[in-house]
Amino acid sequence: MSWEMQFTEVESADRPQGNDLLPTVTMTPIQGPH
């Protein structure tokens, strides 16, 4: 679960409302199994 912690950290550090960029870059591994 490395991506899970990554996308969460970037969300708070990069942009709390940047849900469009996170799922495209860090949410890539999460989009697979989901």
Secondary structure, DSSP 8 states (H G I E B T S, - for coil): -HHHHHHHHHHHHT-TT-TTTHHHHTSHHHHTT-
